[in-house]
């Protein structure tokens, strides 16, 4: 049964990587048609709409009676906080800077999980984690024409990464208290409220409230934000929460780096961007790191059982 659950956990993590990996196509479609805040707001609006439909159809069932609400609020709060800090940070910093900093999330999650969940790892596992992170950072740097760092933006992005890592650790911590759909619902409702309020405040100050539905005049925006909301928020949060209920925090979190690698490779396949040797080498190293982390962990578990 444990092996079956582990397989399911890795299956969910791989699907998470694919969904998030292709999110860049949706973002690329939306960027010329709306502001960053509008894109985020409508992503959460679509996610909430899909959640409500699932609940009406009784596909998703949420029951929080008798469960500690504080842990759920903290889990969702740190996840939404990650996105808020990310948006503000990327206003000052470049996307390359953001990608490099976000690549270290597995290391941050590993440290936090070891402190609060008592999750230990071997030297070999640490090497595989560092290999995956280093390969992704090299791929990002090699693909950029220049790398510059804004101190203020970098600090915000680091705080964003820490917030994401804490959220992932909390998802694992509350795995016996909440179902994945309940965690996803809390994240969606929290994000929807915060980003709609942010747009309302901004619109009142700038006189842009009338642009709320303006991007919907473009069918491609509707399709892209629906994917970003339903696929990359509702489903991805559900999948990550499920993965974290079946495996250690660092093992599940490292698939976030796989999704970044997928987005880069997808750019080659879908957008016809050039495929260079470092793409292949770094992708192989990332896969080796993820597989090595998983296999070395299994060997350790088997040894402990003996």
N, C-alpha and C positions, 0 to 999 in steps of 0.2 A: 504493500500500500504506500509506503514512504517513497519508494522508487517511482511509483505511478504519479504521486503528487509532485515529485521533483521534475518529472518529464512535463507535466502540465504547467509547472511554474516556468520552465525554460521556454515552452511553447508560447506562453503568454508574453514573456519578455522579448522573444524574437518578433512576434506580431506587433508589439509596442514599438520596437525599433523601426520596423517597416513603415508603420503609420506615421510616426513622427519624422522619419527620414524623408518622406515625400511631402512633408508639410511645406517645405521651401517653395514648392511649385505653387501652392495656394497663396503663400505670402507674396511671391513675385507677381502673381496675378492681381492681388489686392492693392499693393503699394501705390501704383499710379492712380488708383481710383478713390482712395480714402486715406484719412490720417491714421497714424498708428493707434490712437485711442479708439477711433471708430472701428477699426479692424478687430481690436481686442474685445470691444463691447459687443459687437455683433457675433463674434465667435462664441462668447458666453451666452448670448441670447439664443443662438441656434442650439447650443448644448442644453440649455434649460428647456427649450421647446421639445427637443427629442426626449428628455427625461420625463417631462409631463405626459407625453404621448405614451411612453413605456409604462408609466404608472397607471394611466387610464385604461390601457389594454391589459393591465395586471401582469405584464411581463416582468416589471421591476417592482419589488415590494420592499418598503422601508418601514422599519419598526424600531423606534428609539426609546420605547418605554423601558424604564428601569436601567438604562445604560448611562454611564457618566458622560455628560455632554461636554465637559471641559476638555477631555482628551480629543474628542472629535473636532472641537473648535480650534484647538491648537494645531492638529494635523492639517485641517483645511486652511487655517490662517497662515501657516508658514508657506503652504503651496501658493496661495494667492499673493502672499508677500513676495515670493520669488518673482512672480510675473510683474508686480508693481515696480519692484526695484530694478528688474531687467529693463522695463520700458524707460524708466527715468535714466538709468545708467547708459543705455544705448543712445540717449539724446545727446550725451556729452562724449561718449566713446564710440569707436568704430565697431562694426559687426565682427571684424577680425579679432579685435581685442576681446570682445565678448565671447567669441568661440573658444579662444585660448583659455580664458578664465573658467568658462563652463566645463572645459575638459577635465578640470581637476576635481569636479564634484565627487567622483567615486572615492578619491583619497580623503576628502573631507568627511564623506559619509562613513568611511571605514574608521576614521578616528573617533567620530561621535558614537558610532555603534559599539566600538570597543569600550568606550567609557560608560555608556548608559545601558547597553544591552549585554555587555560582557562577551561580545562576539570576538573570538580570537582568530588569528590567522598565522600561517607559517611564513617563514622567510621566502619560500618559493612562491607562495600566493602573493606576497607583497611585490615580488619581482614582476609577476605577470600583470598586476594592476598598474605598476609604473611603466611597464612596456606598452600597454594599451594607451595610457595617457600620453606618454612621450611620442608615440607614433602618430596619434591624432594631432598633437600640437605641431609636429614637424610637417604633417600634411597641410595644415592650415597656413603655416608660415610660408611654405614653399609655393602655395597657391596665391599668395598675395604679392602685390608689387612693392608694398612698403608696410611696415608695422610701426605704428606710433601709439604711445600710451598717454592718455589723459588721466591725471592722478585722481581727480574727483570722480570721473566715470569709472575708473578701475576699482575704487573703493566701493562704489555702489554695486558694481557687478560681482565683486567678491562677497559682499553681504547677500546679494541675490543667490549666489551659489551656496553659501552657508545655509540660507533659508530653505533652499531646495533639498539639501542634504538632510537637514533636520526634519523636514516633512517626510522624506523617505524613511528615516529612522522611526518616526512616529507611526507611519503606516504599518511598519513591522511590529512596533510595540503594542498597537491596538488591534492586531490581527484576530485576537480571540474575542474581542468586544464588538467589533463591527463587521458587517459584510462589505465587500469591495464597493457595491453599488451605494451603500450608505455614505462611505467616504467620498465617493465621486459626487454624490448629490450635495454634500456639504461644500465641496470645492466649487461646484458649479453655481450654487445659490450665492455663496460668498463673493465669487468673482463677478457674477452678474450684477449684484447690488453695487459693489464698489466701482466698477467701470462705468455703469450707467449714471451713478451719482457724479463721478468725475466728469463725464461728458456734459451732464446737466449744469454743473458749476462752471465749467469752461465755456459752455454755450451762453450762459447768462452774462458772463464777463465780456465775451468776444462777439456776442450777437449772432452766434452760429447755430442756435437750436434748430433752425429750419433745415439744417443739413443732416438731421438725424437719419432720415430714410433716403437721402440723396444717392448714395452709392448703389441702392437697389435698382436704379434705372439701368444698371449694367448686369445682364444675366450671368456673365462670367464671375462677377463679384458674389452673387448669391450662391453659385455653385461652389466657389472657392471657400467662402466663409462657412458654408454648411459643412464642408469637409473638415476645415480647421476646428470647427466647434464640436461636431459630432464625432469625427474620427480622432482628432488630436487633443480633445479635452475630455469628452464623455468616455469614449472607449479607451483612450490611452491612460487616463487616471484609473479606470477600472482594471486595466491590464497590469499596470504597475503595482497597484494595491494588491492584486491577486498574486503577482510574482513575489512581492515582499512577504506575503503570508506563507510562501512555500520555500523560500531560500533566504540566505543571509543578506543583509542590507547591501553590502559592497557588490555581491554577485548580481543582484537585480539592478542596482544603480549603474553599473558599468555598461549596461545595454544602452544607456543614454549616449555614450560615446560611439557605440555601434550605429545609432541612428544618425549621428552627425556624419560619420563616414559614408553611410548610405546616401545621405543628401548630396554629398560631394560627387560620389560615383553616379548618382542619378542625373546630376547635371551633365555628366559626360554622355550618358545614354539618351536622355530625353531631350536635352537642349543642344546636343551636339558639341559640347565643350571638349577641348582636346584632352585625350587620355595620355598622360605622361608616366614615365617609369616610376616616379615617386608615388603616384596614385596606387599603383599595383603593390609596390613594396610595403607602403604604410598600411594599406588595407589588409594585407596578409599578416602583418605584425599585430594589428588590432585583433584580428580573428584568432591568431595564435594566443594572444594574451587572454582573451575571453575564454577560449576552450581550455587553455592551461589552468586558469583560475578555477574553472568548474571541475576539471579532472583531478587536479591536486587536492581540491576540497573533498572529493569523493574518496580518494585514497586515504585521506586523513580520517574521515568518518569510519571507513572500513577498519582501519588500524585501531581506532578507539573502541569499536565494537568487539574486536578480537581481544 
